[in-house]
Amino acid sequence: MDELDRLFGLLVAALARETRVAVPFAAAEIYERLVPYRSNRSRLNVATHQDYEMAVLRLLAGERG
């Protein structure tokens, strides 16, 4: 499991807590509110903010479908 898998899992969990799994949301909400870097960096196991940003970009690009 890499940072992309962990980010996806945390995002789904955050959306499920708010019962918003099937509701559209702005991409900016991922890093601003749903899975912010500071409060999730240890769970994501990323070394730098750039690693976090790359994981978000990979997620938004649809890597792995």
KAQUI-V112007 format. One record per helix or strand of 3 or more residues. SS is the DSSP state (helix for helix, strand for strand). FROM is the first residue (numbers start at 1). TO is the last residue. If there is no record, write none. Layout:
ss=SS from=FROM to=TO
ss=SS from=FROM to=TO
//
This chain:
ss=helix from=3 to=17
ss=helix from=28 to=34
ss=helix from=37 to=44
ss=helix from=49 to=61
//
